[in-house]
Amino acid sequence: MTQINKEDIKQEVFDLYDDYAHNRLDRRAFMQKLSIYAVGGLTVPSLMSFLMPTIKLPRRLNQMIPA
């Protein structure tokens, strides 16, 4: 799978994410509307992984959390 670039995604997708992030859309509506833009090599999960922030725990905090 090729890496997604910002240029590959329409502005409407970013607008949808903005609405979701600011609670103007619930998750279900966001996913349904996002699926409209999942065409060709772009799938809903790949769009989601591009749009959603990646949260990484600091190494020290990660060691403090029991497995």
C-alpha positions in Angstrom: 0.0 0.0 0.0 1.3 3.4 -0.9 1.6 6.2 1.6 -1.3 8.7 1.6 -0.3 12.3 1.0 -2.4 15.4 2.0 -2.8 16.1 -1.7 -4.6 12.8 -2.2 -7.4 13.8 0.1 -10.1 16.3 -0.8 -10.7 19.3 1.4 -14.2 18.0 2.3 -12.6 15.1 4.2 -10.6 17.6 6.4 -13.8 19.6 6.9 -15.6 16.4 8.0 -12.9 15.6 10.5 -13.1 19.2 11.8 -16.8 18.8 12.4 -16.2 15.5 14.1 -13.3 16.9 16.3 -15.5 19.8 17.4 -18.5 17.6 18.2 -20.7 18.8 15.3 -20.8 15.2 14.0 -21.0 12.0 16.1 -18.7 9.1 15.2 -21.4 7.2 13.3 -22.2 10.1 11.0 -18.5 10.9 10.5 -17.8 7.3 9.4 -20.8 7.2 7.1 -19.8 10.5 5.4 -16.2 9.5 5.3 -17.1 6.3 3.4 -18.2 8.5 0.5 -14.6 9.6 -0.1 -13.1 6.1 0.3 -12.6 5.3 -3.4 -9.8 3.6 -5.3 -6.9 2.9 -3.1 -8.2 4.9 -0.2 -10.2 3.0 2.4 -12.0 4.3 5.4 -9.4 2.8 7.8 -6.6 4.3 5.8 -8.3 7.7 5.8 -8.9 7.4 9.5 -5.3 6.6 10.2 -4.2 9.6 8.2 -6.7 12.0 9.9 -6.6 10.9 13.5 -3.8 12.1 15.8 -1.2 9.5 16.8 -0.8 9.5 20.6 2.5 8.2 21.8 3.3 7.8 25.5 6.7 9.0 26.7 9.0 6.1 27.2 9.1 6.5 31.0 5.3 6.7 31.4 4.9 3.6 29.1 7.2 1.6 31.5 5.1 2.7 34.5 1.9 1.2 33.1 1.5 -2.5 34.0 0.9 -4.8 31.1 
